[in-house]
């Protein structure tokens, strides 16, 4: 049903113009704000981010969060229908210097619009970039299914991770991809299923659990980890930034756990730093901070 409605919305927007898409999507977001159970989690999150602010301010931030999320869909629509996406990138040369030699891990977060960034960077670096993207698979995919189809059409190779866990061969394929000089993109802040291996980090003065897979991939393959952020600067306009690489060195088996913990905390610190600059572009609607 969601997929049908989204397709219908796109069809009507082609006739009436992007303003119709923007208005309808914002009305839908307001409905989610009023009735979704996840609103409580967002308010709780903003209470941790702004402990000295009032209850009403936390709800205001949540409302803005839901409204801002609609821009992801609007910008995707504009890009898919001929409007060129403007963007500036910072730090891309850091990735170019290593990706062809030994591959790299691109660690995405639910902060900003990672999807449009993946499409644009692939388009810009088509000849040099070989991208493999790990994405979660939902039982009934609507809009998310369309997103994945569009990414695949852009040339991105996607491995879907099921709710009950992925195949071990999926991990082997990712390691091989890195060893061949490819770029593997993974989610750094979302546990997709209950049995997924995780590691605990400090975040906003509390504890949060994040996937350990990116750090194991890095340790096994020797590929560095790059934390990637994409923030909106205007209608269909973005700024991409790539942080300095995170490398994991552990010659002895006994040192591996501590090396992985330190790398994961580096990532968490980078996310928190970016979050404080772009607090209303946090699009993680489930519980993150304990």
C-alpha positions as a Markdown table, in Angstrom:
| # | Residue | x | y | z |
|---|---|---|---|---|
| 1 | Unk | 0.0 | 0.0 | 0.0 |
| 2 | Unk | 2.8 | 2.4 | 0.9 |
| 3 | Unk | 4.5 | 1.7 | -2.4 |
| 4 | Unk | 1.3 | 2.2 | -4.4 |
| 5 | Unk | 0.6 | 5.5 | -2.6 |
| 6 | Unk | 4.2 | 6.8 | -3.2 |
| 7 | Unk | 3.9 | 5.9 | -6.9 |
| 8 | Unk | 0.6 | 7.7 | -7.1 |
| 9 | Unk | 2.1 | 10.8 | -5.3 |
| 10 | Unk | 4.9 | 10.9 | -7.8 |
| 11 | Unk | 2.5 | 10.6 | -10.8 |
| 12 | Unk | 0.3 | 13.5 | -9.5 |
| 13 | Unk | 3.5 | 15.6 | -8.7 |
| 14 | Unk | 4.6 | 15.3 | -12.4 |
| 15 | Unk | 1.4 | 17.1 | -13.3 |
| 16 | Unk | 1.1 | 19.6 | -10.5 |
| 17 | Unk | 4.7 | 20.3 | -9.7 |
| 18 | Unk | 7.1 | 19.6 | -6.7 |
| 19 | Unk | 5.1 | 21.8 | -4.4 |
| 20 | Unk | 2.4 | 19.2 | -4.3 |
| 21 | Unk | 4.9 | 16.5 | -3.2 |
| 22 | Unk | 6.3 | 18.8 | -0.5 |
| 23 | Unk | 2.9 | 19.7 | 0.9 |
| 24 | Unk | 1.5 | 16.1 | 0.9 |
| 25 | Unk | 4.7 | 14.6 | 2.5 |
| 26 | Unk | 4.7 | 17.3 | 5.2 |
| 27 | Unk | 1.1 | 16.5 | 6.0 |
| 28 | Unk | 1.9 | 12.8 | 6.3 |
| 29 | Unk | 4.9 | 13.6 | 8.5 |
| 30 | Unk | 2.7 | 15.7 | 10.8 |
| 31 | Unk | 0.4 | 12.7 | 11.0 |
| 32 | Unk | 3.3 | 10.5 | 12.1 |
| 33 | Unk | 4.3 | 13.1 | 14.7 |
| 34 | Unk | 0.8 | 13.0 | 16.2 |
| 35 | Unk | 0.2 | 9.2 | 16.1 |
| 36 | Unk | 3.5 | 7.3 | 15.8 |
| 37 | Unk | 4.8 | 5.4 | 18.8 |
| 38 | Unk | 8.3 | 6.3 | 17.7 |
| 39 | Unk | 7.7 | 10.0 | 18.6 |
| 40 | Unk | 8.4 | 9.1 | 22.3 |
| 41 | Unk | 11.8 | 7.7 | 21.4 |
| 42 | Unk | 12.7 | 10.9 | 19.5 |
| 43 | Unk | 11.6 | 13.1 | 22.4 |
| 44 | Unk | 13.7 | 10.9 | 24.7 |
| 45 | Unk | 16.7 | 11.2 | 22.4 |
| 46 | Unk | 16.4 | 15.0 | 22.3 |
| 47 | Unk | 16.1 | 15.1 | 26.0 |
| 48 | Unk | 19.5 | 13.5 | 26.2 |
| 49 | Unk | 20.9 | 15.9 | 23.6 |
| 50 | Unk | 19.4 | 18.9 | 25.3 |
| 51 | Unk | 19.1 | 18.0 | 29.0 |
| 52 | Unk | 18.6 | 21.6 | 30.1 |
| 53 | Unk | 15.8 | 22.3 | 27.6 |
| 54 | Unk | 12.1 | 21.9 | 28.3 |
| 55 | Unk | 9.7 | 19.1 | 27.5 |
| 56 | Unk | 8.1 | 21.3 | 24.8 |
| 57 | Unk | 11.5 | 22.0 | 23.2 |
| 58 | Unk | 12.1 | 18.3 | 22.9 |
| 59 | Unk | 8.8 | 17.9 | 21.1 |
| 60 | Unk | 9.6 | 20.8 | 18.9 |
| 61 | Unk | 12.8 | 19.2 | 17.8 |
| 62 | Unk | 11.0 | 15.9 | 17.1 |
| 63 | Unk | 8.4 | 17.7 | 15.0 |
| 64 | Unk | 11.2 | 19.4 | 13.0 |
| 65 | Unk | 13.0 | 16.0 | 12.7 |
| 66 | Unk | 9.9 | 14.4 | 11.1 |
| 67 | Unk | 9.4 | 17.4 | 8.8 |
| 68 | Unk | 13.0 | 17.5 | 7.7 |
| 69 | Unk | 12.8 | 13.8 | 6.9 |
| 70 | Unk | 10.4 | 14.6 | 4.0 |
| 71 | Unk | 13.2 | 16.5 | 2.2 |
| 72 | Unk | 14.9 | 13.2 | 1.5 |
| 73 | Unk | 12.0 | 12.0 | -0.5 |
| 74 | Unk | 11.5 | 15.4 | -2.2 |
| 75 | Unk | 15.1 | 15.6 | -3.3 |
| 76 | Unk | 15.1 | 12.1 | -4.6 |
| 77 | Unk | 12.0 | 12.9 | -6.7 |
| 78 | Unk | 13.7 | 16.0 | -8.1 |
| 79 | Unk | 16.9 | 14.1 | -8.9 |
| 80 | Unk | 15.0 | 11.3 | -10.6 |
| 81 | Unk | 13.1 | 13.7 | -12.8 |
| 82 | Unk | 15.8 | 15.7 | -14.3 |
| 83 | Unk | 16.8 | 18.3 | -11.7 |
| 84 | Unk | 20.5 | 18.2 | -11.1 |
| 85 | Unk | 21.6 | 17.8 | -7.5 |
| 86 | Unk | 24.2 | 20.4 | -6.4 |
| 87 | Unk | 26.8 | 19.3 | -3.9 |
| 88 | Unk | 30.2 | 20.1 | -2.4 |
| 89 | Unk | 32.5 | 17.5 | -1.1 |
| 90 | Unk | 35.2 | 17.6 | 1.5 |
| 91 | Unk | 37.9 | 15.0 | 2.1 |
| 92 | Unk | 37.2 | 12.9 | -0.9 |
| 93 | Unk | 40.9 | 12.8 | -1.8 |
| 94 | Unk | 41.5 | 10.9 | 1.4 |
| 95 | Unk | 39.5 | 8.0 | 0.1 |
| 96 | Unk | 40.8 | 8.2 | -3.4 |
| 97 | Unk | 44.4 | 7.7 | -2.2 |
| 98 | Unk | 43.6 | 4.2 | -0.7 |
| 99 | Unk | 40.5 | 2.7 | -2.3 |
| 100 | Unk | 42.2 | 1.4 | -5.5 |
| 101 | Unk | 45.1 | 0.0 | -3.5 |
| 102 | Unk | 43.4 | -2.0 | -0.7 |
| 103 | Unk | 39.8 | -1.0 | -0.6 |
| 104 | Unk | 38.0 | 1.0 | 2.1 |
| 105 | Unk | 34.9 | 0.8 | 4.3 |
| 106 | Unk | 32.4 | 3.7 | 4.0 |
| 107 | Unk | 30.6 | 3.9 | 7.3 |
| 108 | Unk | 27.1 | 5.6 | 6.9 |
| 109 | Unk | 24.9 | 6.9 | 9.7 |
| 110 | Unk | 21.3 | 7.8 | 10.0 |
| 111 | Unk | 22.4 | 11.4 | 10.1 |
| 112 | Unk | 21.7 | 13.3 | 6.9 |
| 113 | Unk | 20.9 | 11.8 | 3.6 |
| 114 | Unk | 23.3 | 8.9 | 2.9 |
| 115 | Unk | 21.3 | 7.5 | 0.0 |
| 116 | Unk | 21.6 | 10.5 | -2.4 |
| 117 | Unk | 25.2 | 10.8 | -1.4 |
| 118 | Unk | 25.9 | 7.2 | -2.6 |
| 119 | Unk | 24.2 | 7.9 | -5.9 |
| 120 | Unk | 26.0 | 11.1 | -6.5 |
| 121 | Unk | 29.5 | 9.9 | -5.6 |
| 122 | Unk | 29.0 | 6.8 | -7.7 |
| 123 | Unk | 28.0 | 9.0 | -10.7 |
| 124 | Unk | 31.0 | 11.4 | -10.1 |
| 125 | Unk | 33.5 | 8.6 | -9.7 |
| 126 | Unk | 32.0 | 6.0 | -12.0 |
| 127 | Unk | 35.2 | 4.9 | -13.5 |
| 128 | Unk | 37.2 | 4.6 | -10.3 |
| 129 | Unk | 34.6 | 3.5 | -7.8 |
| 130 | Unk | 33.3 | 0.0 | -7.3 |
| 131 | Unk | 30.6 | 0.1 | -4.5 |
| 132 | Unk | 29.0 | -2.7 | -2.5 |
| 133 | Unk | 26.3 | -1.6 | -0.1 |
| 134 | Unk | 24.9 | -3.7 | 2.8 |
| 135 | Unk | 21.3 | -2.9 | 3.5 |
| 136 | Unk | 18.6 | -4.3 | 5.8 |
| 137 | Unk | 15.6 | -6.1 | 4.3 |
| 138 | Unk | 12.1 | -5.6 | 5.7 |
| 139 | Unk | 9.3 | -8.1 | 5.3 |
| 140 | Unk | 7.1 | -5.7 | 3.4 |
| 141 | Unk | 9.1 | -3.1 | 1.7 |
| 142 | Unk | 7.4 | -0.1 | 0.2 |
| 143 | Unk | 9.3 | 3.1 | -0.4 |
| 144 | Unk | 12.5 | 1.4 | 0.8 |
| 145 | Unk | 12.2 | -1.1 | -1.9 |
| 146 | Unk | 12.0 | 1.6 | -4.5 |
| 147 | Unk | 15.1 | 3.2 | -3.0 |
| 148 | Unk | 17.1 | 0.0 | -3.4 |
| 149 | Unk | 15.9 | -0.5 | -7.0 |
| 150 | Unk | 17.1 | 3.0 | -7.9 |
| 151 | Unk | 20.4 | 2.4 | -6.2 |
| 152 | Unk | 20.9 | -0.8 | -8.1 |
| 153 | Unk | 20.0 | 0.9 | -11.4 |
| 154 | Unk | 22.7 | 3.5 | -10.6 |
| 155 | Unk | 25.3 | 0.7 | -10.5 |
| 156 | Unk | 25.5 | 0.0 | -6.8 |
| 157 | Unk | 25.8 | -3.7 | -5.8 |
| 158 | Unk | 23.5 | -4.4 | -2.9 |
| 159 | Unk | 23.6 | -7.3 | -0.4 |
| 160 | Unk | 20.3 | -7.5 | 1.6 |
| 161 | Unk | 20.6 | -8.5 | 5.3 |
| 162 | Unk | 17.5 | -10.3 | 6.6 |
| 163 | Unk | 15.9 | -9.6 | 10.0 |
| 164 | Unk | 16.9 | -13.0 | 11.2 |
| 165 | Unk | 20.6 | -12.5 | 10.1 |
| 166 | Unk | 22.5 | -12.7 | 6.9 |
| 167 | Unk | 24.4 | -15.6 | 5.3 |
| 168 | Unk | 28.0 | -16.1 | 6.3 |
| 169 | Unk | 28.8 | -15.9 | 2.6 |
| 170 | Unk | 27.7 | -12.3 | 2.6 |
| 171 | Unk | 30.5 | -11.4 | 4.9 |
| 172 | Unk | 33.0 | -13.4 | 2.8 |
| 173 | Unk | 31.9 | -11.5 | -0.3 |
| 174 | Unk | 32.4 | -8.2 | 1.4 |
| 175 | Unk | 35.9 | -9.1 | 2.5 |
| 176 | Unk | 36.8 | -10.3 | -1.0 |
| 177 | Unk | 35.4 | -7.0 | -2.4 |
| 178 | Unk | 37.7 | -5.0 | -0.1 |
| 179 | Unk | 40.7 | -7.1 | -1.0 |
| 180 | Unk | 40.1 | -6.3 | -4.7 |
| 181 | Unk | 40.2 | -2.6 | -4.0 |
| 182 | Unk | 36.4 | -2.0 | -3.8 |
| 183 | Unk | 34.4 | 0.3 | -1.5 |
| 184 | Unk | 32.1 | -1.4 | 1.0 |
| 185 | Unk | 29.4 | 0.7 | 2.6 |
| 186 | Unk | 27.8 | -0.3 | 5.8 |
| 187 | Unk | 25.5 | 1.2 | 8.4 |
| 188 | Unk | 27.4 | 2.2 | 11.5 |
| 189 | Unk | 24.5 | 3.0 | 14.0 |
| 190 | Unk | 21.8 | 0.5 | 13.5 |
| 191 | Unk | 21.4 | -3.1 | 14.7 |
| 192 | Unk | 19.2 | -4.9 | 12.3 |
| 193 | Unk | 18.4 | -8.1 | 14.2 |
| 194 | Unk | 18.6 | -9.3 | 17.8 |
| 195 | Unk | 21.4 | -11.8 | 17.2 |
| 196 | Unk | 23.7 | -9.3 | 15.4 |
| 197 | Unk | 27.0 | -8.8 | 17.1 |
| 198 | Unk | 27.4 | -5.4 | 18.7 |
| 199 | Unk | 29.8 | -3.3 | 20.7 |
| 200 | Unk | 29.0 | -0.8 | 23.4 |
| 201 | Unk | 30.1 | 2.9 | 23.0 |
| 202 | Unk | 29.7 | 6.1 | 25.0 |
| 203 | Unk | 27.2 | 8.5 | 23.4 |
| 204 | Unk | 25.7 | 11.6 | 24.8 |
| 205 | Unk | 27.0 | 10.7 | 28.2 |
| 206 | Unk | 25.2 | 7.3 | 28.1 |
| 207 | Unk | 25.7 | 3.9 | 26.4 |
| 208 | Unk | 24.7 | 2.8 | 22.9 |
| 209 | Unk | 25.2 | -0.4 | 21.0 |
| 210 | Unk | 26.4 | -0.4 | 17.4 |
| 211 | Unk | 27.3 | -3.1 | 14.9 |
| 212 | Unk | 30.8 | -4.6 | 15.3 |
| 213 | Unk | 30.9 | -5.9 | 11.7 |
| 214 | Unk | 32.6 | -2.9 | 10.1 |
| 215 | Unk | 35.5 | -3.1 | 12.5 |
| 216 | Unk | 35.9 | -6.8 | 12.0 |
| 217 | Unk | 35.9 | -6.3 | 8.2 |
| 218 | Unk | 38.6 | -3.7 | 8.7 |
| 219 | Unk | 40.7 | -5.9 | 11.0 |
| 220 | Unk | 40.5 | -8.9 | 8.6 |
| 221 | Unk | 41.0 | -7.0 | 5.3 |
| 222 | Unk | 43.3 | -4.2 | 6.5 |
| 223 | Unk | 41.0 | -1.7 | 4.8 |
| 224 | Unk | 40.6 | 1.7 | 6.6 |
| 225 | Unk | 37.2 | 3.0 | 7.8 |
| 226 | Unk | 35.9 | 6.3 | 6.5 |
| 227 | Unk | 33.0 | 8.0 | 8.3 |
| 228 | Unk | 30.8 | 9.7 | 5.7 |
| 229 | Unk | 28.3 | 12.4 | 6.3 |
| 230 | Unk | 25.9 | 14.2 | 4.0 |
| 231 | Unk | 23.9 | 17.2 | 5.0 |
| 232 | Unk | 21.3 | 19.3 | 3.1 |
| 233 | Unk | 22.3 | 22.9 | 2.4 |
| 234 | Unk | 19.2 | 23.8 | 0.3 |
| 235 | Unk | 16.6 | 22.3 | -2.0 |
| 236 | Unk | 18.3 | 19.4 | -3.7 |
| 237 | Unk | 21.7 | 20.7 | -2.6 |
| 238 | Unk | 24.1 | 18.9 | -0.3 |
| 239 | Unk | 27.5 | 19.1 | 1.4 |
| 240 | Unk | 29.4 | 15.8 | 1.8 |
| 241 | Unk | 32.2 | 15.4 | 4.3 |
| 242 | Unk | 34.6 | 12.5 | 4.8 |
| 243 | Unk | 36.5 | 12.3 | 8.2 |
| 244 | Unk | 40.1 | 11.1 | 8.6 |
| 245 | Unk | 40.4 | 7.3 | 8.2 |
| 246 | Unk | 40.0 | 5.0 | 11.2 |
| 247 | Unk | 42.6 | 2.2 | 11.1 |
| 248 | Unk | 42.6 | -0.9 | 13.3 |
| 249 | Unk | 46.0 | -2.4 | 14.2 |
| 250 | Unk | 46.2 | -5.4 | 16.4 |
| 251 | Unk | 49.2 | -7.8 | 15.8 |
| 252 | Unk | 48.3 | -10.0 | 18.8 |
| 253 | Unk | 45.0 | -11.7 | 19.1 |
| 254 | Unk | 44.7 | -10.5 | 22.7 |
| 255 | Unk | 44.8 | -6.9 | 21.5 |
| 256 | Unk | 42.0 | -7.2 | 18.9 |
| 257 | Unk | 39.0 | -6.5 | 21.2 |
| 258 | Unk | 40.5 | -3.3 | 22.6 |
| 259 | Unk | 41.5 | -2.1 | 19.1 |
| 260 | Unk | 38.0 | -2.7 | 17.9 |
| 261 | Unk | 36.5 | -0.9 | 20.9 |
| 262 | Unk | 38.7 | 2.1 | 20.4 |
| 263 | Unk | 37.8 | 2.3 | 16.7 |
| 264 | Unk | 34.1 | 2.0 | 17.4 |
| 265 | Unk | 34.4 | 4.8 | 20.0 |
| 266 | Unk | 36.1 | 7.0 | 17.4 |
| 267 | Unk | 33.1 | 6.6 | 15.2 |
| 268 | Unk | 30.6 | 7.3 | 18.0 |
| 269 | Unk | 32.6 | 10.5 | 18.8 |
| 270 | Unk | 32.4 | 11.7 | 15.2 |
| 271 | Unk | 28.7 | 11.0 | 15.0 |
| 272 | Unk | 28.1 | 12.9 | 18.2 |
| 273 | Unk | 30.2 | 15.8 | 17.0 |
| 274 | Unk | 28.2 | 16.0 | 13.7 |
| 275 | Unk | 24.9 | 15.6 | 15.6 |
| 276 | Unk | 25.5 | 18.6 | 17.7 |
| 277 | Unk | 26.0 | 20.7 | 14.5 |
| 278 | Unk | 23.0 | 19.1 | 12.6 |
| 279 | Unk | 20.6 | 17.9 | 15.4 |
| 280 | Unk | 17.5 | 18.1 | 13.3 |
| 281 | Unk | 18.8 | 15.7 | 10.6 |
| 282 | Unk | 19.0 | 12.7 | 12.9 |
| 283 | Unk | 16.8 | 10.1 | 11.1 |
| 284 | Unk | 17.2 | 7.2 | 13.5 |
| 285 | Unk | 13.6 | 6.8 | 14.8 |
| 286 | Unk | 14.2 | 3.7 | 17.0 |
| 287 | Unk | 15.8 | 3.5 | 20.4 |
| 288 | Unk | 19.6 | 4.2 | 20.1 |
| 289 | Unk | 20.8 | 5.6 | 23.4 |
| 290 | Unk | 20.1 | 3.5 | 26.5 |
